[in-house]
Amino acid sequence: MGAREPRADFDWPTSQRTPPKFVPCLSPSLSFLNLWVLLLALPLSAQTFRDPADQPFRRAPMSVAARSVVIPLATNVHLAFDTETLRSHTAWRGPSLNLHGAPYDGAAGRFLADFTGESLFTNPPLFPWAGGKPARNILTDFPSKPRFLGLSTRGGVRTLMYELPLDAEETVRVHESPSVQFVDGMPVVVRRFELSASYMDLEFTAHMEAGRMTGIGQNNAAMGILREKDVLLTAFRGRPLLGWKPATGQADYVVELLREKDGDAETLQRHVTGDETHAVVHIPAHRGEISFEVLSVVCADKAEAERLLPKLIPAKVAPPELVRVSEPPASKPTNQAPTLVVTNAPAVREEGGFRVELLWSAGVQPAIPLHPNNPPVGHRRSAPDAPITGMDFMPNGDLAFCTARGEVFIRSEPANSPGTNIYRHFARGLMEPAGLRVLSGEIFVAQKCELTRLRDTDGDGEADLFECVSQAWGFTGGARQFATGPVADKEGRLHVFLDGRGARWEVPFRGWDARFSRGGKDFEGWANGFLSPGGALAVNGDVFVTDNAGPWVPAAKLIHVQESKFQGHPSTQPAPQEQFKEPKEFAPPAVWFPTRLAKHVAGMAVAPESWGAFAGQVLVADGEGGLLRVSLEQVNGEWQGAAWPLVKGLGANASRLAVSADGKLYFGGATTDGRALVLGRMSPAGPARCETKTMKALADGFELTFTQPVDSASAAKPVSYEVSQFNYRHEIAPGAEHDFDGTANRSSPLKVAAASVAADGLSVRLKIPGLRAGFVTSVRAAGVRSAAAQPLRSDAFFHTLNQVPK
């Protein structure tokens, strides 16, 4: 190859570098490779959890890139790609990724995945693409930003898709497909590139390694990097006009490093110094699509690299075919997605006037019958096991749900085979999703790191196209950095709610409602101040979300989400730093859930018409084995309402709800220990028992309606009702109820002056002097009896009185 002059622009100024990325480090000044070596010395959990060998990819946070995609190239060769900087940051030889955290090895506070094995190559957190003459960094110096588009697994080929902006209108689409070839027993990592037309010269930095450049033979398609203990041989093939523009010099830059601390990410700045070589591929401007491959292999020395090179270069490169990942195949695949056929009956019982069926749980796990469609017993891919974290119905009535381990299943009940359930494995490898929604027949999943649209393009029943709708929020991989949603508002925009627990102000949009189009454009922070969103729901286009108690949030609540409204908990930038340090005023929620009613709230659904008296009310999973119901009203333009317990003892910690076309409420979540999956459904077992149906504010009190006629004599007695009010203070300490005088842990009692019962016995108007807006009203109607002289089913309930009717 001969000696080459170092590039004059090697020491890029800080402004041309990507925003800092994260990697843990224990030394103040090291090469980037040595940082990784130190990381591998960190202790592993006692029980290592790894994905099965046939899994096509895994999304997981790693110390060098929170938004990593790990692709197994072989059972013992793996490559990790960063969807933010669009670089392959690590390749290694050894077992697959070690996954840590509650869904995997149960390690509390852990979240960063790591690996054990031999590192083949690494790349520091610098953006690898440049364009123009002279070359300029596309990330920092171009009018638009690069964008990760998604991942395809079609035909067994894993393809990373992204686009590079050339100007305000023109982009270059890039498909990068990694694989491995074994030559003389040595793993050669092959990165295949397919590019659309580009009127501009491009440069791709294939490697940034500690070491000095060296020539390999006389072939201009190859170069080597002399590392401390070996030689990294890299070459390109398939495009004769390509060329290397290598650069060797003294590295002198700072990276931000990430490591685990108290369940979140701690960042440290570390100085990288020493000899560093950049292996840069020059790609001339081209009118049509092109393809080429970059090969990388670790050799013991320069002599081995020169011996191996002739065996690498002659191979032909297939022509580009960018449409391959999305166009329908010429014929339907013969191999279909694996399914699990279950034929045993669910466990059925009656609970609080409802028929409850447990379809799948640790205690009632269906026996797997011998069936030709079932995979071998014990095949880990065959059955769902981790807790359900999102669910919704497909247009054909099938139930789609995701789990904490990143799997998506579709459950169907064939009409011609009563009692048979089929669980189809639709996707796997996602990053701890906390929400799933079916919109226009397509499945959207809220991963921690992005909102993803899942598509089956080849018709084999399994997702093969994972389109990144948006990843525009800050993410450092933390154990609690969940994304909940999506829901669509009346304008069709999507909302994803980002957990705000333990967030650092400099990590953008933590504790925010992120709003954007279905194509991922027009991203904006719509509202903020959320601590731990539990579930989201759109009711006639109005968006609601549940949030949970903690610092600055005194109790669980149901929030009507409105533009620019602050909900109380410190949120990160673009919120003002002053608000983050000391939040003050906040918008009141539509409904408070006092601790005695619910300690934790999660997913929601609207009760269907078949639920009779409760139709149209909001059903809320309380996260502790029960359900709540909420009756909402809009007063003076503001939402408010009352809440009651509906069912206790579901036999599961339900976190997600969905209503089927036949009016059944499906609930999904975890067993009471939080480790295993539970799926069930419920429906009214008969007419609703006598209880309060709604509670609506009046100018001088409240109107209560009932599911059945009540005894007029008991309902007309003011002493049948115990009424009090309290509110919550906005403070960092755990929430306490305060009375009118501000005394903690007390409420202010109020007397019912009069109770007027309707002639049909289905409602009563309570006149209550002294009611105050901005307080929660607690009512206990212990003295009221039904027309059949029975006590009310639920005689205690709470109304959040934000507004008094004018």
C-alpha positions in Angstrom: 0.0 0.0 0.0 2.9 2.4 0.6 3.2 5.2 3.0 0.5 7.9 3.1 0.6 11.3 4.5 -1.6 11.9 7.6 -4.7 13.9 6.8 -4.4 17.6 7.6 -7.8 17.7 9.2 -7.2 14.8 11.6 -7.3 16.8 14.8 -10.9 17.9 14.4 -12.0 20.8 16.6 -14.4 20.0 19.4 -17.3 21.7 17.5 -17.0 19.0 14.8 -17.4 16.1 17.1 -20.6 14.5 18.0 -22.3 15.4 21.3 -20.7 13.3 24.1 -21.5 9.7 24.4 -21.0 7.4 27.3 -18.5 4.7 28.3 -17.4 3.7 31.9 -13.8 4.1 32.6 -11.5 3.8 35.6 -8.5 5.7 34.3 -8.1 9.5 33.7 -6.2 9.1 30.4 -6.3 6.0 28.2 -7.0 4.9 24.7 -10.6 4.1 23.9 -9.8 0.4 23.5 -8.2 0.3 27.0 -11.4 1.8 28.4 -13.3 -1.2 27.1 -10.8 -3.7 28.4 -11.2 -2.2 31.9 -14.9 -2.4 31.5 -14.8 -6.1 30.8 -13.2 -6.6 34.2 -16.3 -5.4 36.0 -18.1 -8.2 38.0 -20.9 -10.1 36.5 -24.2 -11.0 38.2 -24.3 -14.4 39.9 -26.9 -15.6 37.3 -26.0 -14.5 33.7 -28.9 -14.1 31.4 -28.2 -14.3 27.6 -30.5 -14.5 24.6 -30.9 -17.7 22.6 -28.5 -18.3 19.8 -31.1 -17.9 17.1 -32.3 -14.4 18.2 -31.7 -12.0 15.3 -30.8 -8.9 17.5 -31.0 -7.4 20.9 -31.7 -3.7 21.8 -29.9 -3.0 25.1 -28.0 -0.1 26.7 -24.3 -0.6 26.8 -21.7 1.5 28.5 -20.3 2.9 25.2 -23.8 3.5 23.7 -27.1 3.6 25.5 -29.0 3.0 22.2 -27.2 -0.2 21.1 -28.3 -2.8 18.7 -26.4 -6.1 19.2 -26.4 -8.4 16.2 -25.0 -12.0 16.5 -23.0 -12.6 13.4 -22.3 -16.2 14.5 -22.9 -18.0 17.8 -19.6 -16.6 19.0 -19.1 -13.4 17.0 -21.2 -10.3 17.7 -21.3 -6.7 16.6 -22.9 -3.7 18.4 -24.2 -0.6 16.6 -25.1 2.8 18.1 -28.3 4.2 16.6 -27.4 7.7 17.7 -23.9 8.1 16.2 -24.6 5.5 13.4 -21.4 3.6 14.1 -20.4 0.0 14.9 -18.9 0.6 18.2 -17.8 -2.9 19.3 -17.2 -6.3 17.8 -16.3 -9.2 19.9 -15.7 -13.0 19.9 -17.3 -14.9 22.7 -20.8 -15.5 24.2 -23.7 -13.2 23.5 -24.6 -10.2 25.5 -24.9 -10.4 29.3 -28.3 -8.8 30.1 -28.8 -7.2 33.5 -31.8 -5.9 35.4 -35.1 -7.0 36.7 -36.5 -8.7 33.6 -33.3 -10.7 33.1 -31.1 -11.7 36.0 -33.2 -9.9 38.6 -30.3 -7.6 39.6 -31.8 -4.5 41.2 -30.4 -1.2 39.9 -28.5 -2.9 37.0 -29.3 -2.0 33.4 -26.1 -1.8 31.4 -25.4 -4.9 29.3 -21.9 -6.2 28.9 -20.0 -9.1 27.4 -17.3 -11.6 28.2 -14.9 -12.4 25.4 -12.2 -11.0 23.1 -12.8 -7.6 21.7 -12.1 -7.6 18.0 -12.4 -3.8 17.4 -14.0 -0.8 19.0 -14.9 2.7 17.8 -15.1 5.7 20.1 -18.3 7.8 20.2 -17.6 10.0 17.2 -19.9 10.3 14.2 -18.3 8.4 11.3 -19.8 10.1 8.2 -18.6 13.3 6.4 -19.4 14.8 3.1 -18.3 17.5 0.6 -14.9 18.9 -0.5 -13.3 19.4 1.9 -15.1 16.9 4.0 -17.4 18.2 6.7 -19.0 16.4 9.6 -22.6 15.6 8.6 -23.8 15.5 12.2 -22.6 19.0 13.1 -22.0 21.0 10.0 -25.0 20.2 7.8 -28.5 21.9 7.8 -30.4 18.7 8.8 -29.5 15.9 11.1 -28.8 12.2 10.3 -31.6 9.9 11.2 -31.8 6.2 12.2 -34.6 4.7 10.2 -34.8 1.2 11.7 -33.7 -2.4 11.4 -34.7 -5.2 9.0 -34.3 -8.9 9.6 -35.8 -10.1 6.4 -34.4 -13.3 5.0 -32.1 -13.7 7.9 -30.1 -10.6 6.9 -29.9 -7.9 9.6 -29.8 -4.5 7.9 -29.4 -1.2 9.8 -31.1 1.6 7.9 -30.4 5.3 8.2 -30.2 8.5 6.1 -27.6 11.2 5.8 -28.7 14.7 4.9 -26.8 16.5 2.1 -28.8 19.7 2.3 -32.2 20.9 3.4 -33.9 18.6 0.9 -31.6 15.9 -0.4 -30.6 12.8 1.6 -28.6 9.7 1.1 -30.2 6.4 2.3 -27.7 3.9 3.8 -28.3 0.2 4.4 -25.6 -1.4 6.5 -25.7 -5.2 6.8 -23.1 -6.8 9.1 -22.1 -10.5 8.7 -19.1 -12.7 9.4 -17.0 -14.9 7.2 -14.5 -17.4 8.5 -11.3 -17.5 6.5 -8.6 -20.0 7.7 -10.7 -20.3 10.9 -10.4 -16.5 11.5 -13.6 -14.4 11.9 -13.8 -11.7 9.3 -16.4 -9.0 10.1 -18.1 -7.9 6.9 -20.1 -4.7 6.8 -22.1 -4.4 3.5 -23.1 -0.9 2.5 -25.9 0.0 0.0 -26.2 3.7 -0.7 -28.7 5.7 -2.8 -27.5 8.3 -5.2 -25.3 11.2 -3.9 -24.3 14.3 -5.7 -21.6 14.8 -3.0 -18.5 12.9 -2.1 -18.8 11.0 1.1 -16.4 9.7 3.7 -17.0 6.8 6.1 -14.6 6.2 9.0 -14.6 2.5 9.3 -12.2 2.4 12.3 -10.8 4.7 14.9 -8.2 2.6 16.7 -5.3 3.2 19.0 -2.2 2.4 17.0 -0.2 3.4 14.0 -1.1 2.9 10.3 0.8 0.4 8.2 0.6 -0.8 4.6 -0.6 -4.3 3.8 1.0 -5.7 0.6 0.6 -3.6 -2.5 -3.2 -3.5 -2.6 -4.8 -0.1 -2.3 -8.0 -1.6 -1.1 -6.5 -2.6 2.2 -4.7 -1.0 5.1 -3.7 -2.1 8.6 -3.5 -0.6 12.1 -0.6 -1.7 14.3 -2.2 -2.1 17.7 -0.5 -3.0 21.0 -0.7 -6.8 20.5 -2.0 -7.4 17.0 -2.8 -5.9 13.6 -6.3 -4.9 12.5 -6.5 -5.6 8.8 -9.3 -3.7 7.1 -10.2 -3.7 3.4 -13.0 -2.8 1.0 -14.3 -4.6 -2.0 -17.0 -4.2 -4.6 -16.5 -0.6 -5.8 -13.3 0.2 -7.8 -13.5 4.0 -7.4 -13.4 3.8 -3.6 -10.2 4.8 -1.9 -8.7 5.0 1.6 -7.9 8.3 3.2 -6.2 7.1 6.4 -5.0 9.5 9.1 -2.6 8.9 11.9 -1.9 11.3 14.7 -2.1 11.9 18.4 -5.5 11.5 19.9 -6.5 14.3 22.2 -10.2 14.5 23.0 -12.6 14.0 25.8 -15.5 11.5 26.0 -18.2 11.3 28.6 -18.4 7.9 30.2 -21.4 6.1 31.6 -21.7 3.7 34.5 -24.4 2.5 36.9 -25.2 4.4 40.1 -28.4 4.0 42.1 -30.3 2.6 39.2 -29.4 5.4 36.8 -26.4 6.5 34.8 -23.5 8.5 36.2 -21.3 10.2 33.7 -17.6 10.9 34.0 -15.4 12.8 31.6 -12.2 11.0 30.5 -9.3 12.2 28.3 -8.3 9.9 25.4 -4.7 10.3 24.3 -2.1 8.4 22.4 -1.5 7.2 18.8 -4.7 6.8 16.9 -5.4 5.9 13.3 -8.6 6.6 11.4 -9.3 4.3 8.5 -11.5 6.4 6.3 -13.2 5.2 3.1 -13.6 7.8 0.4 -16.9 7.4 -1.6 -17.1 9.5 -4.8 -20.3 11.1 -5.8 -22.6 8.7 -7.8 -25.8 9.0 -9.7 -27.4 5.6 -8.9 -27.4 3.1 -6.0 -24.1 1.5 -5.2 -22.9 -1.3 -2.9 -19.5 -2.2 -1.3 -18.2 -4.1 1.7 -15.8 -3.2 4.4 -13.9 -6.2 5.9 -12.2 -6.2 9.3 -10.1 -9.1 10.8 -7.6 -9.2 13.7 -4.3 -10.7 12.7 -1.4 -11.8 14.9 1.0 -9.7 12.9 1.6 -7.9 9.6 2.8 -11.1 8.0 -0.4 -12.9 8.7 -2.4 -9.9 7.4 -0.5 -10.0 4.1 -1.0 -13.8 3.8 -4.8 -13.4 4.5 -5.5 -10.4 2.2 -5.5 -12.2 -1.2 -8.3 -14.5 0.1 -10.5 -11.5 1.0 -10.4 -9.1 -1.9 -11.5 -11.2 -4.9 -15.0 -12.0 -3.6 -17.8 -10.5 -5.6 -20.3 -8.0 -4.0 -23.9 -8.4 -4.9 -25.5 -5.3 -6.5 -27.5 -2.9 -4.4 -31.2 -3.5 -3.7 -32.5 -0.9 -1.3 -36.1 -1.9 -1.8 -35.5 -5.4 -0.6 -36.4 -4.7 3.0 -39.9 -3.5 2.3 -41.4 -4.7 -1.0 -43.6 -7.9 -0.9 -41.8 -11.1 -1.8 -42.4 -12.9 -5.0 -43.8 -15.9 -3.1 -45.0 -16.5 0.4 -42.3 -17.9 2.7 -42.6 -21.6 3.5 -41.3 -21.1 7.0 -43.9 -19.5 9.3 -43.4 -17.8 12.7 -43.4 -20.3 15.6 -46.7 -20.7 17.4 -47.8 -22.3 20.7 -51.2 -24.0 20.7 -52.9 -24.2 24.0 -56.1 -26.2 24.6 -56.8 -26.4 28.3 -59.6 -24.3 29.9 -58.8 -21.1 31.8 -59.2 -20.8 35.6 -62.6 -19.1 36.1 -64.1 -17.6 39.2 -66.4 -14.8 40.2 -65.0 -11.7 41.9 -67.1 -8.8 43.0 -69.9 -9.4 40.5 -67.5 -10.1 37.6 -66.5 -13.3 35.9 -62.6 -13.4 36.0 -60.7 -15.8 33.8 -57.0 -16.4 34.2 -55.7 -17.4 30.7 -52.0 -17.6 31.6 -50.2 -17.2 34.8 -47.6 -18.9 36.9 -50.2 -20.8 38.9 -52.5 -21.6 35.9 -49.9 -21.9 33.2 -51.5 -24.0 30.4 -50.0 -27.4 29.8 -48.4 -27.5 26.4 -50.0 -30.3 24.5 -48.3 -32.3 21.8 -49.2 -30.6 18.6 -47.4 -30.6 15.3 -47.2 -26.8 15.3 -45.6 -26.5 18.7 -41.8 -26.1 19.0 -40.0 -28.6 21.2 -40.9 -28.5 24.9 -38.4 -26.3 26.7 -37.6 -24.2 23.7 -37.4 -20.8 25.3 -38.9 -19.1 22.3 -42.1 -21.1 22.5 -44.0 -19.5 25.5 -44.4 -16.0 27.0 -43.0 -15.8 30.5 -41.9 -12.2 31.4 -44.5 -9.7 32.7 -46.8 -8.1 30.1 -46.0 -4.4 29.7 -48.3 -3.4 26.8 -51.4 -4.8 25.0 -53.9 -3.9 22.3 -56.3 -5.6 19.9 -55.6 -6.1 16.2 -58.4 -5.3 13.7 -59.2 -9.0 13.3 -59.7 -9.4 17.1 -56.3 -11.0 17.9 -54.6 -9.7 21.0 -51.1 -8.3 20.6 -49.0 -7.9 23.8 -45.4 -7.2 24.6 -43.3 -8.3 27.6 -40.6 -6.8 29.8 -38.0 -8.9 28.0 -38.8 -7.3 24.7 -40.9 -9.9 23.1 -44.2 -9.4 21.2 -46.8 -12.1 21.0 -50.1 -12.3 19.1 -52.8 -14.4 20.7 -55.7 -15.7 18.7 -58.8 -17.9 19.3 -59.8 -19.8 16.2 -63.6 -19.6 15.7 -63.7 -23.2 14.5 -61.9 -24.6 17.5 -63.5 -23.4 20.8 -61.1 -23.5 23.7 -58.0 -23.4 21.6 -55.6 -20.5 21.9 -52.7 -19.8 19.7 -49.7 -17.7 20.8 -47.6 -16.5 17.8 -44.1 -15.1 18.5 -44.2 -11.9 16.5 -41.0 -10.1 17.6 -38.2 -10.3 20.1 -35.1 -8.4 21.1 -36.7 -5.1 22.0 -35.5 -2.9 24.9 -37.8 -3.3 27.8 -41.0 -1.9 26.2 -43.6 -0.3 28.5 -46.4 0.2 25.9 -47.9 -1.2 22.8 -50.6 0.3 20.6 -52.3 -0.9 17.4 -52.9 2.1 15.1 -54.4 1.6 11.6 -53.7 -2.1 11.9 -50.0 -1.6 12.7 -48.2 -2.4 15.9 -46.3 0.4 17.6 -44.1 -0.4 20.6 -42.7 2.1 23.1 -39.2 0.8 23.8 -37.1 2.6 26.4 -34.9 4.0 23.6 -37.4 4.7 20.8 -40.9 4.3 19.5 -40.9 1.5 16.9 -43.4 0.4 14.2 -43.3 -3.3 13.6 -44.1 -4.7 10.2 -44.2 -8.2 8.7 -43.2 -7.5 5.1 -42.7 -11.1 3.8 -45.9 -12.6 5.2 -44.3 -15.3 7.4 -46.2 -14.1 10.5 -43.2 -12.6 12.2 -42.0 -8.9 12.3 -39.0 -8.3 10.0 -39.0 -4.5 9.8 -38.5 -2.4 12.9 -39.0 1.2 11.9 -37.8 3.9 14.2 -40.6 6.4 14.4 -38.7 8.6 16.9 -35.7 8.5 19.3 -35.5 12.2 19.7 -35.5 12.2 23.5 -32.5 11.9 25.8 -31.6 8.4 27.0 -28.8 7.0 29.1 -30.1 3.5 29.6 -31.2 3.9 33.3 -33.2 1.2 34.9 -36.3 3.5 35.2 -36.1 5.3 31.9 -39.3 3.8 30.5 -41.4 5.2 27.7 -45.1 4.7 28.0 -47.6 4.9 25.2 -48.2 5.7 22.4 -51.6 7.2 22.2 -53.0 9.3 19.4 -54.7 12.7 20.0 -57.5 14.2 18.0 -55.0 15.5 15.5 -53.5 12.1 14.9 -50.3 13.0 16.7 -48.6 10.4 18.8 -47.8 10.9 22.5 -45.1 9.0 24.4 -44.6 9.7 28.1 -41.0 9.5 29.4 -40.2 8.6 33.0 -38.8 11.4 35.1 -37.4 9.4 38.1 -33.8 10.2 38.9 -33.3 12.2 35.8 -30.5 14.7 35.2 -31.4 18.1 33.8 -28.9 17.8 30.9 -30.6 14.6 29.6 -33.4 16.1 27.4 -37.1 15.4 27.8 -37.1 13.2 30.8 -40.4 13.6 32.6 -42.0 15.0 29.4 -44.9 14.1 27.1 -43.2 13.8 23.7 -45.5 14.5 20.8 -44.8 13.9 17.1 -46.4 12.7 13.9 -46.7 9.0 13.0 -43.7 9.5 10.7 -41.7 10.8 13.6 -41.5 14.4 12.4 -42.4 17.6 14.2 -41.1 16.3 17.5 -41.9 18.5 20.5 -42.3 18.5 24.2 -46.0 18.9 24.7 -46.3 18.9 28.5 -43.9 18.1 31.4 -43.7 17.4 35.1 -44.4 13.6 35.0 -42.7 11.4 37.6 -43.6 7.8 36.8 -46.3 7.5 34.1 -48.2 4.3 34.5 -50.5 4.2 31.4 -51.9 6.5 28.7 -55.3 6.6 27.1 -57.1 8.8 24.5 -60.8 9.5 25.2 -62.5 11.1 22.2 -59.1 12.6 21.3 -58.3 14.0 24.8 -55.2 12.4 26.2 -55.0 11.2 29.7 -52.1 9.6 31.6 -51.8 8.1 35.1 -48.8 9.1 37.2 -47.5 7.7 40.5 -46.5 9.0 43.9 -43.0 10.0 44.8 -41.0 13.2 45.3 -43.1 16.3 44.4 -46.0 14.0 43.6 -48.0 13.4 46.9 -50.3 10.7 45.5 -51.2 8.8 42.4 -53.3 10.7 39.9 -55.1 10.8 36.6 -54.0 13.7 34.4 -55.7 15.4 31.5 -52.7 16.3 29.3 -52.7 19.8 28.0 -50.0 21.7 26.1 -47.4 23.4 28.2 -49.0 22.4 31.5 -46.6 21.5 34.3 -47.6 18.5 36.4 -45.3 19.0 39.4 -42.2 16.8 39.2 -38.9 18.3 38.0 -38.4 17.7 34.3 -35.2 18.0 32.3 -34.3 20.4 29.5 -35.9 22.1 27.7 -37.7 22.8 31.0 -36.0 25.8 32.7 -33.2 24.8 35.1 -34.9 26.8 37.8 -38.0 24.7 37.6 -35.9 21.6 37.7 -34.2 22.7 40.9 -37.3 23.9 42.7 -40.6 23.2 41.0 -43.4 25.5 42.1 -46.9 25.8 40.7 -48.4 22.8 38.9 -51.6 22.0 37.1 -54.1 20.0 39.2 -54.9 16.5 38.0 -58.4 15.4 36.9 -58.4 12.9 39.7 -56.3 12.2 42.7 -56.1 8.6 43.9 -55.6 8.7 47.7 -53.2 6.1 49.1 -56.0 4.3 50.9 -57.6 3.8 47.5 -54.6 2.9 45.4 -50.8 3.1 46.0 -49.9 2.6 42.4 -51.9 3.1 39.1 -51.1 1.9 35.6 -52.9 1.1 32.4 -56.4 2.3 31.5 -59.3 1.4 29.2 -62.9 2.7 28.6 -65.6 0.3 29.8 -67.7 -0.9 26.8 -71.4 -0.6 26.3 -71.9 -4.2 27.5 -70.8 -3.2 31.0 -74.2 -1.5 31.5 -74.1 1.0 34.3 -70.4 1.6 34.0 -70.2 1.9 30.3 -68.0 4.9 29.2 -66.2 5.1 32.5 -62.4 4.9 32.7 -61.1 1.6 34.2 -57.7 1.9 35.8 -55.3 -0.9 36.8 -54.2 -0.3 40.4 -51.1 -2.4 40.1 -51.8 -4.4 43.2 -54.2 -7.0 42.0 -57.3 -4.8 41.5 -59.1 -2.3 39.3 -60.5 1.1 39.9 -63.2 2.9 38.0 -63.4 6.7 37.3 -66.4 8.8 36.3 -65.2 12.0 34.6 -67.0 15.3 34.1 -66.0 18.5 32.5 -66.8 21.6 34.6 -65.9 25.2 33.4 -63.8 23.6 30.7 -61.7 21.5 33.1 -61.8 17.7 33.7 -62.4 16.3 37.1 -64.1 13.3 38.5 -64.6 10.6 41.2 -63.0 7.2 41.7 -64.1 3.9 43.3 -62.6 0.5 43.8 -64.1 -1.9 41.3 -62.5 -5.3 41.8 -59.9 -6.6 44.2 -58.2 -10.0 44.0 -57.6 -10.4 40.3 -54.8 -12.8 41.1 -52.3 -10.6 39.3 -50.7 -7.2 39.5 -52.4 -5.9 36.4 -50.6 -3.1 34.6 -52.2 -3.1 31.1 -55.8 -3.2 30.0 -57.5 -3.6 26.6 -61.2 -4.2 25.6 -62.1 -6.8 23.0 -64.8 -6.4 20.4 -67.1 -8.7 22.4 -66.9 -6.4 25.4 -64.4 -8.3 27.6 -61.7 -6.5 29.5 -58.3 -8.2 29.1 -55.7 -7.5 31.8 -52.0 -8.2 31.6 -49.2 -7.8 34.0 -47.2 -9.9 36.4 -47.6 -12.4 39.2 -47.7 -10.9 42.7 -43.9 -11.4 43.0 -43.5 -9.3 39.8 -41.5 -12.0 37.9 -43.8 -13.9 35.7 -46.5 -13.2 33.1 -50.2 -13.0 33.9 -52.9 -12.7 31.2 -56.6 -12.7 32.0 -60.0 -11.3 31.1 -63.2 -10.3 32.9 -66.7 -9.3 32.2 -69.9 -8.6 34.3 -71.4 -11.7 35.8 -74.8 -10.1 35.8 -76.5 -6.8 36.5 -74.4 -4.3 38.5 -75.0 -4.5 42.3 -76.3 -1.5 44.0 -73.6 1.1 44.4 -72.8 4.7 43.5 -72.5 5.1 39.8 -71.4 8.7 39.4 -70.7 11.7 41.5 -71.1 15.1 39.9 -70.4 18.6 41.2 -73.2 21.0 41.8 -73.1 24.7 42.7 -73.9 23.8 46.3 -72.9 20.2 46.6 -73.0 16.9 44.6 -75.4 14.7 42.8 -74.9 10.9 43.3 -76.4 8.5 40.9 -76.9 4.8 41.6 -76.8 1.5 39.6 -80.0 0.4 41.2 -82.8 2.2 43.1 -82.0 3.0 46.7 -84.2 3.1 49.7 -85.5 6.7 49.8 -85.7 6.8 53.6 -82.1 5.9 54.2 -80.8 7.9 51.3 -82.7 11.1 52.4 -81.0 11.2 55.8 -78.0 13.6 55.9 -76.5 11.4 58.7 -76.2 8.5 56.1 -73.2 10.4 54.6 -69.8 11.2 56.1 -68.1 13.9 54.0 -64.7 15.6 54.4 -62.2 17.4 52.3 -58.4 17.5 52.1 -55.8 18.5 49.6 -52.1 17.9 49.0 -49.2 20.2 49.2 -46.6 20.4 46.5 -43.4 19.4 48.4 -40.6 17.0 47.9 -41.4 15.0 51.0 -43.8 12.0 50.8 -47.4 13.3 50.4 -49.7 13.8 53.3 -53.4 14.9 53.3 -54.0 18.4 54.7 -57.1 20.0 56.1 -58.4 23.5 55.5 -56.0 24.8 58.1 -53.0 23.1 56.6 -52.6 20.5 59.3 -51.0 17.3 57.9 -52.6 13.9 58.0 -56.0 15.4 58.7 -59.2 16.3 56.7 -61.8 18.8 57.3 -65.3 17.3 58.1 -68.3 18.8 56.4 -72.0 18.4 57.2 -74.6 17.4 54.7 -77.4 20.0 55.1 -79.9 18.2 53.0 -80.3 15.0 50.8 -83.0 15.0 48.1 -83.8 11.6 46.6 -85.2 11.4 43.1 -88.6 9.8 42.7 -87.1 6.8 40.9 -84.5 6.3 43.6 -81.6 6.4 41.2 -80.1 9.7 42.3 -79.7 11.9 45.3 -78.6 15.6 45.6 -76.5 16.5 48.5 -76.4 20.0 49.8 -73.0 20.6 51.5 -72.1 24.0 52.8 -68.4 24.9 52.9 -67.2 22.9 50.0 -63.9 24.2 48.6 -62.6 23.9 45.1 -59.0 22.6 44.8 -59.8 19.8 47.4 -60.5 16.1 47.3 -63.9 15.3 48.7 -64.2 12.0 50.6 -67.6 10.5 50.9 -68.7 7.5 52.9 -72.4 6.5 52.3 -72.5 3.8 55.0 -76.0 4.6 56.0 -77.6 4.3 52.5 -79.4 1.1 51.6 -80.7 -0.3 48.4 -84.4 -0.8 47.7 -83.8 -4.4 48.8 -82.4 -3.1 52.1 -78.8 -4.1 51.3 -75.7 -1.9 51.9 -74.0 -0.3 48.9 -71.3 -2.5 47.3 -68.7 0.3 47.6 -69.8 2.9 50.0 -66.5 4.9 50.1 -65.3 7.0 47.2 -63.4 10.2 46.4 -64.1 13.2 44.1 -61.5 15.7 43.0 -63.2 19.1 43.0 -61.2 21.3 40.8 -64.1 23.5 39.7 -67.5 24.3 41.1 -70.2 24.8 38.4 -71.0 28.4 37.8 
